[in-house]
């Protein structure tokens, strides 16, 4: 498969490509099948969430930020409310801490199993895709039972949680998790035993420990490269310092290690959920602290989302709205590491490597610019758009004869 | 005139049965994957819909080749089908060395994919074409060696002779050498059909169905029809060579259908329990694993086993 040196060809992965459900654009420069260089760009999905957040009250923002990512819709609001609690130095009641951990770990299971199914699909193993999603569905049912919705849980609130979970549900949650564990075990065994999966995933897309530190990757991507970082342990929030669990790491840094890390993290998540569900009936008390107003100041909150650390910064000037809200989703750190993990592999390997960090592009996008390709000058700025809009309104008015 | 009649009848029969077989494949896949699956007429509806759509030729494409190769591929599958139906309907009527003819005709669809993909002028299609070519070089070698085990045992290249020989001496695959050959041939037709783990040339999540990427409307329908027909032709070829022939009369028809469905189910299950291989892994698999095994089978056949 050796080709003439220098005979480069561009294989576009995106902006619309069956590999990933979001618009993103990877330009793979290939010689034969081997990827020798790559570029990536996103910014197809900018939604202006940070700006929108400054137009909403502190209590409304959680509903907005849980829409940053359809899957991490418990992690982003939690990181935000932790940032606001940091400003106000608000003490969260113990019961709320356990409730937060419970919902966040359910989210982690559903996200990891979702990714596992998709990863199967990306390497043409659709049976894994369907089976993983089938076993993920009862987890969504649990989320529906505990929070009222299958995604976008509307659960986090400054000072605590919005809705209590009735103690009568706890045995059901434990039962649901117990029923999920045997299929999870089966999936883990299936991955560890399948020789074709080994051939396809081992030694592929290796992100070395040095590169992982250099690119400051987060979450399972880092843990699969032997970097044992986990916000839940390093800076405990919610009830993570009150329950017993382990940080999963693998040393290899290849795609297979990322699969193993995610699947084993599901087992740990199940452990955490069971402990929370067992302890919650013994903890009475409020689920939310009394929050009158948010003083002026700034605060940060970070949460270990399924994809890694999500970081929220909020600044308040004492008004009912945040004056600045900065969101850094984990994919922002993880996506650039492709430069280290993709070069030198074949197109087949690169596509699964691209998917292996479980990227979330729309979460990452914070700005959109329209730039003239030749001069590099910015065109269509905000002022231009306003002008265009006003002109159109004027034209329509004239046409209508108003 | 009668040859035209045979061609038309075998073409229609193979196309209809092929689309039905594709439905069986999709339905089994759905059942394996906890899904409901499509209704039986789904593939007919797909083909009809594609036939009614616009044919778009991309700007960078070689127009003639782009439109011609789907037809060539389809005719290859149709001719192979005609030969097989005729031989199985009347084993006495086959011509000399028609097995070689069928092997050649069965390469045409792959060739059509390679050439059509190259003609469409899209880098992803080009990549898909190059993969299909590598795959072709990979599986043809063990495939032909697997057939050679039977040729040695029977001593002829005539399909009719092979069927009659099996009528007298029992199925070929009862012999160890031919059984090995049969199993290897099943894996090879998996690759010929472009099913997982050998759907490397299409690889939807990597190169967006590769050679078919630029095809739309009727040419794409022709490719789909070719694949559906191959789903009948290839197992039928194996049944003819290894498994006592595809009898078309009386109770024999029932056993033929059962044999066919068994092969179809095996193909479907293989494709549902494996991830896609990488092209270098696939070629290595065919050359360095299946080829030596096929060689051993040939040696066994030469020894008379």
Interface residues (C-beta under 8 A of the other chain):
Chain A: X1 X9 X10 X11 X12 X17 X18 X19 X30 X32 X33 X120 X121 X122 X123 X124 X125 X126 X127 X128 X129 X130 X131 X134 X194 X196 X197 X199 X200 X346 X347 X348 X349 X351
Chain B: X29 X32 X33 X34 X35 X123 X124 X126 X127 X130 X131 X134 X196 X197 X199 X200 X203 X204 X205 X206 X207 X208 X272 X273 X274 X275 X276 X277 X278 X279 X280 X281
